């Protein structure tokens, strides 16, 4: 795999944003305002975003032409996209703009309007982790995304499970990754449906029930996916981002101005009343929680199955460099979401539990009435529908391919049959998510954190596939993922939570152990299994099967 060179030793600059995010929760975790007029920790997270963009802007650009199709490399005409490729990946023809808005869809979903503003309302400083993990994830993307694209294009894969199956020459691993991917995407899809039901219900001033809202939304997104495919979702994502930018920036400026007379006076009033609100507490959502949660979120950021689909839809990998530079600047809009959440504390006080997700909508409705609610509701509807559509399409494609051996090549007839099956699976998957969204009353941020912990367990396998192929047996890769996912599942029950167990078994362990994100414990156990596997293979003098195999182990 061709790698970039870094003349002048610039690569060390990438450590700067990492150090800022890692150190700020301790060094900048102080009450009061900074030179920028913002809480200290928030200021440093913004500095990390700007540092990421600046560092990547001085990295050398790739001068390589786009990697050719395997067919072109063999002297033949480019392979014609199959019907399934045209539906699920847009024919692998997307340029930089469409790939950018698809990847930006990871930023601006219902989580942005509802979850982030709700946590700003109810939690304060812990919400700033969102900016921290964004800065480091975009930094990582400069090297990671072209590597994933290059291998995926070479093997002409459509889905994440197929990517892993070919990288390790293991159909078993491919099917196992499919299971992990579907199970991790399901709560993410539920988050979109739940957010959609809240948005429609509140925007309609309660005239439409949440159950009816999510039912109508599910029907719309199913029709959209079945008929439109990836290209329709990409163009809708472009419209969504424009509307979200307008709505969020407008609210982030207007609400503090209406209530306090400006953003500065807002922080003055709230810091004077409750200075600890903008500081991480010593226990619970502590600096340890902050750094561990940022770590898990960064590791899992690009491991979503639908993110792989967005990458494989790209025409060439050079647009990923521009995306890595501009995405940190694009995420600065999240700052205005925080402003709305903070101001809403005095507009609609008293929201607790999952109701904190209503902060943005309730404050908008209270201050501005129907015209602004129409804009916010429309933008919010698209923030739910666009990611839901891409997630649904990805899940259906993965499930449709499970009936084949992951290493077998698809001919035209099989691809057409897979497309028909995938389209039938879309409403089935949507029905499961619709049912779950109606049963769940959890706030949106915890749902997302659970899904991140699940998908992050694929990170060690991805690292081995890209940068250490052939170094580990597939059995150890699978064992590591299984151990990690079981640890994540155990964290759902407090009696089995890993951090709690460790602290109880070793009472002398410092109290910060309680605050470590369970996903990080899971990832550590996952890596431990891989390390044992690598040591055992060397000790026994055995080597893993060749990655050029075409059959499973």
PESULKA-V950006 format. One line per field, one symbol per residue. ss: DSSP state (2 for helix, 1 for strand, 0 for the rest). phi: phi as a letter, one per 20 degrees, with the letter a starting at -180 (. if undefined). burial: I if it has 9 or more other ideal C-beta (glycine too) atoms within 8 Angstrom, else O. A space follows every 50 residues. Layout:
BEGIN
ss = ???
phi = ???
burial = ???
END
This chain:
BEGIN
ss = 00000022222222222222222222200000100000122222222222 22222220000000000002222000000000222222222201022222 22220000022222222222220222222222222222222222222222 22222000022222222000222222222222222222222222222222 22200000022222222222222222222222222222222222222222 22222222220022222222222022220000000022222222222222 00002222222201000022222222222222222222222222222000 00222222222222222202222222222222222222222222222222 20000000000222222222222222222222222222200002222222 22222222222222222000000222222222222222220002220222 22222000002222200222222222222222222222220000000000 000
phi = .fdfecgmmfffffffffffffeggdedecfnddfemdggffgfffffff fgfffffeffffdffgfffgfffendfgffgfgffffecmmldfeffffg ffffgfedcfgffdfffffffedmggffgfffffgffffffgefffffff ffffeledcfgfgffffdlcgffgffffffffffffffffgfffffffff fffelnfdfffffffffffffffgffeemfffffffffffffffgfffff ffefffffednqfggffgffffebfffdcfffcneegfggfffgfffffe gddfgffgfffffffbeffffffffeggfffffggfffgffffffdecfn fclffffegfffffffecmggffffffffffffefffffffgffffffff effdfgeeeeeffffffffffffffgffffffffffffeedffffgffff fffffffefgfffffecbfnecffgfgffffgffffffffffdgfdgfff fffffcgffgffgfefggffgffffgfffffffffffffemecffffefd dfe
burial = OOOOOIOOOIOOIIOIIIOIIOIIIOOIIOOOIIOOOIIIIIIIIIIIII IIIOIIOOIOOIOOOOIOIIIIOOOOOOOOIIIIIIIIIIOIOIIIOIII IIIIIIIIIIIIIIIIIIIIIIIIIIIIIIIIIIIIIIIIIIOIIIIIII IIIOIOIIIIIIIIIIIIIIIIIIIIIIOIIIOIIIIIIIIIIIIIIIII IIIIOOOIOIOOIIIIIIOIIIOIIIOIIIIIIIIIIIIIIOIIIIIIII IIIIIIIOIIOOIOIIIIIIIOOOIOIIIIOOOOIIIIIIIIIIIIIIII IIIIIIIIIIIIIIOOIIIIIIIIIIIIIIIIIIIIIIIIIIIIIOIIOO IOOOOIIIIIIIIIIOIOOOOIIIIIIIIIIIIIIIIIIIIIIIIIIIII IOOIOIIOOIOOOIIIOIIOIIIOIIIOIIIIIIOIIOOIOOIIIOIIII IIIIIIIIIIIIIIIIOOIOOIIIOIIIIIIOIIIOIIOIIOOOOOIIII IIIOOOOOOOOOIIIIIIIIIIIOIIIOIIOIIIOIIOOOOOOIOOIOIO OII
END
